[in-house]
């Protein structure tokens, strides 16, 4: 698990970083930024899982920063001295909202929930995902199924569970959420085109930005969220020859 701390106060970044290092062993690397530009450069170069963001920044608010991103790709935690922004934080689907001064127990509880609910820690461990072999361990109600990611067309949300659609036409019902798989597959050619669909970009046959629709190689069409259009095209172009 990699974390980015965005806070213009150096002393605050130091305190938060130390608390994380001492209290959250699942964290692999901690990055720090004192301004929006630095934070954006880090996000372009590094696989970040969790954003810890101060609300009051010289360039604007932490919300202004999130408006420049597809922040649904991260677990966002606001760390601030201001109580009055809590309602707005909810609109940005913040995972949590912590008030300064921060204590280690609060951070530990937040990261425990992030790991439990999203499975983020799996990305940086020797757990069920092997970068080299590109296989995942799919947890079902009856056991486990190992699948190469190239055999997966898409993963569809089904409440707190997921449906894994394979290229063979077979479906697997997983007890893990789509958010879990989004984190697990964050460094692979999978992209969340919609709240309910995480697709394999290598299986895209066509797309229509006007109709907000993506057609996969089996002929099935899945919805594309309007706010995901530009990022979808960008991610797709990175894996195809034009």
Buried (B, 14 or more C-beta within 10 A) or exposed (E): BBBBBBBBBEEBBEBBBEBBEEBBEBBBEBBBBBBBEBBBEBBEEEEBBBBBBBBBBEEEBBBEBBEEBBBBBBBBBBBBEBEEBBEBBEEBEBBBBBEBEBEBEBBBEBBEEBBEBBBBBBBBEEEBBEEEEBBBBBBBEEEEBEBEBEEBBBBBBEEEBBBBBBBEEEEBEBEBBBBBBBBBBBEBBBBBBBEBBBBBBBBBEEBEEEEBBBBBEBEBBBBBBEEBBEBBEEBBEEEEEE
